[in-house]
Amino acid sequence: MKKIYLITSIVLLLLNGCAGGTTDPRKGGLFSYSPDAYEKRLSDREHQLSAIESDTAAQKHKSAQLKKNLSSEKNKMH
């Protein structure tokens, strides 16, 4: 009887160890896959990418304006 309890306890510990406490698919265990968590993570990453692309476009525009101003100033000096 003790043997059955021991085996059951070991199996439960192993299953709990595989479950993990994270929704990160790279760190999760065998039983921690969650489609909803995956979709949320994907959505968050897409928002981050959008923000970075928007910032990049703004910085390129600012750079073009600064180059234009520099060129204008150089022309005034000649």
Secondary structure, 3 states (H helix, E strand, C coil): CHHHHHHHHHHHHHHHHHHCCCCCCCCCCCCCCCHHHHHHHHHHHHHHHHHHHHHHHHHHHHHHHHHHHHHHHHHHHC
